[in-house]
Amino acid sequence: MFLLISGNMFAQDFNQQLAAFESSYANEGKGDYTAAIKDISDIYIESNYEHNLRLGWLYYASGRFTESLPYYQNCIKLKPVSVEARLGYVNPAASLGNWAQVETQYNEILKIDPMNTTVNYRMGVLSYGREDYLTALRYLNKVLNMYPFDYDTVIMLAWTEYKLGKLREAKIMFQKALLIRPGDTSATEGLYLIK
């Protein structure tokens, strides 16, 4: 009898959550973020990862970055090795210009998943922006080894090698970028500067 009652309660709870998520997705699709947020808020359980992740996304997507962060933080607390939650956290943090928080999350992701291509690429770009070209080179080379014909990685690596004065290596990468995107202006400019 107890199992039957608890099974029915679980089914009702699941059905309520499913209806709320379906409605939330439909409202998001219409651009009605207030309604989409309310759909999930009405069933919100603080210890539920999915509820927190959905609300984190909806607040971020609606431009309410500060309100988004606590939901992602709660996801990280609930599932400490969730790369998904940490990448979600990065979006509102970056939108708020909190680059230290962004980098902290990236470093935590790399502890969990050292070969994460998204994070290695972004850390390469951040390092390049700081003119820390040796660090940028290290991150970008990891990505290049996994995705040797990825334009974004190839062109960033070409410019990084150019900035380090590795002109032969830069030339090879600029040429590779042209193989990926014939006529690419960034690669053409880089080759012009090397001549």
C-alpha positions in Angstrom: 0.0 0.0 0.0 2.8 2.4 0.9 4.6 1.7 -2.4 1.4 2.3 -4.3 0.8 5.7 -2.6 4.4 6.9 -2.9 4.4 5.8 -6.6 1.2 7.8 -7.3 2.7 10.8 -5.5 5.9 10.6 -7.7 3.8 10.3 -10.8 1.8 13.4 -9.8 5.0 15.3 -9.0 6.6 14.3 -12.3 3.4 15.2 -14.3 3.3 18.6 -12.6 7.0 19.2 -13.4 6.6 18.1 -17.0 3.6 20.4 -17.5 5.6 23.3 -16.0 8.6 22.7 -18.2 6.5 22.3 -21.3 4.7 25.6 -20.6 8.0 27.3 -19.8 9.6 26.2 -23.1 6.5 27.3 -25.0 6.6 30.7 -23.2 10.3 31.1 -23.9 9.7 30.3 -27.5 7.2 33.2 -27.7 9.7 35.5 -26.0 7.7 35.7 -22.8 10.4 35.2 -20.2 8.3 36.4 -17.3 5.8 33.7 -17.9 8.5 31.1 -18.6 10.2 32.0 -15.3 6.8 31.9 -13.4 6.1 28.4 -14.8 9.2 27.0 -13.1 9.0 29.3 -10.1 5.6 27.9 -9.3 7.1 24.4 -8.8 10.5 25.4 -7.7 12.4 23.2 -5.3 15.7 24.6 -4.1 17.3 21.1 -4.1 16.3 20.4 -7.6 19.1 20.7 -10.1 16.9 21.0 -13.2 14.7 23.7 -11.7 17.8 25.8 -10.8 19.4 25.2 -14.2 16.3 26.3 -16.0 15.8 29.4 -13.9 19.5 30.3 -14.3 19.1 30.1 -18.1 15.8 32.0 -18.2 17.0 34.9 -16.1 20.2 35.1 -18.2 18.3 34.9 -21.5 15.9 37.7 -20.3 18.9 40.0 -19.5 18.6 39.7 -15.7 22.2 38.6 -15.2 22.5 39.2 -11.5 19.4 37.2 -10.7 20.7 34.3 -12.9 23.9 33.8 -10.9 22.5 32.3 -7.7 20.6 29.6 -9.6 23.8 28.5 -11.4 25.6 28.7 -8.0 23.0 26.4 -6.5 23.5 24.0 -9.4 27.2 23.9 -8.8 26.5 23.3 -5.1 24.1 20.4 -5.9 26.4 18.9 -8.6 30.0 20.0 -8.0 31.4 18.3 -11.1 28.7 19.7 -13.5 30.5 21.3 -16.4 27.1 22.4 -17.7 26.3 24.5 -14.6 29.7 26.1 -14.6 29.4 27.0 -18.3 26.0 28.4 -17.6 27.4 30.5 -14.8 30.0 32.0 -17.1 27.4 33.6 -19.4 25.8 36.0 -16.9 29.2 36.5 -15.1 30.7 37.6 -18.5 27.7 39.8 -19.3 28.3 41.6 -16.0 32.0 41.9 -16.7 33.0 39.7 -13.8 36.1 38.2 -15.6 37.7 36.9 -12.4 34.6 34.8 -11.8 34.6 33.6 -15.4 38.2 32.6 -15.2 37.6 30.8 -11.8 34.8 28.7 -13.4 37.0 27.9 -16.4 39.8 26.8 -14.2 37.4 24.6 -12.2 36.1 23.1 -15.4 39.6 22.3 -16.5 40.2 20.5 -13.2 37.1 18.3 -14.0 37.7 18.0 -17.7 41.2 19.1 -18.7 40.6 18.6 -22.4 37.4 20.6 -22.6 37.7 22.3 -26.0 35.3 25.2 -25.3 37.1 26.2 -22.1 40.6 25.7 -23.5 39.8 27.8 -26.5 38.2 30.6 -24.4 41.2 30.5 -22.0 43.4 30.9 -25.0 41.4 33.9 -26.2 41.4 35.5 -22.7 45.2 35.0 -22.4 45.7 36.5 -25.9 43.6 39.5 -24.9 46.0 39.9 -21.9 48.9 39.7 -24.2 50.1 36.5 -22.4 50.8 34.8 -25.7 52.8 31.9 -24.2 49.8 30.9 -22.1 47.4 31.4 -25.1 49.6 29.2 -27.2 49.4 26.4 -24.6 45.6 26.5 -24.5 45.1 26.8 -28.2 47.5 24.0 -29.0 45.4 21.6 -26.9 42.4 22.5 -29.0 44.3 22.3 -32.2 45.5 18.8 -31.4 41.8 17.7 -31.1 40.4 19.8 -33.9 43.2 20.5 -36.4 41.0 22.0 -39.0 38.9 24.3 -36.8 39.0 27.8 -38.2 38.7 29.7 -35.0 41.5 27.8 -33.3 43.7 28.0 -36.4 43.4 31.7 -36.8 43.9 32.5 -33.1 46.9 30.3 -33.1 48.3 32.0 -36.2 48.0 35.4 -34.6 49.4 34.1 -31.3 52.5 32.7 -33.1 52.8 36.0 -35.0 52.8 38.0 -31.8 55.4 35.6 -30.4 57.6 36.3 -33.4 57.3 32.7 -34.6 56.8 33.9 -38.2 57.4 30.5 -39.9 54.8 28.8 -37.7 52.4 31.7 -38.1 52.7 31.6 -41.9 51.8 27.9 -41.9 48.7 28.6 -39.7 47.6 31.6 -41.7 47.8 29.4 -44.8 45.9 26.6 -43.1 43.2 29.2 -42.2 42.9 30.1 -45.9 42.4 26.4 -46.7 39.5 26.4 -44.3 38.1 29.8 -45.5 39.5 30.8 -48.8 39.9 34.6 -49.1 39.7 35.1 -45.3 40.7 38.7 -44.5 42.3 37.9 -41.2 44.6 35.2 -42.6 45.3 37.4 -45.7 46.3 40.3 -43.4 48.5 38.0 -41.4 50.3 36.7 -44.4 50.8 40.3 -45.7 52.4 41.4 -42.4 54.8 38.4 -42.5 56.2 39.3 -46.0 
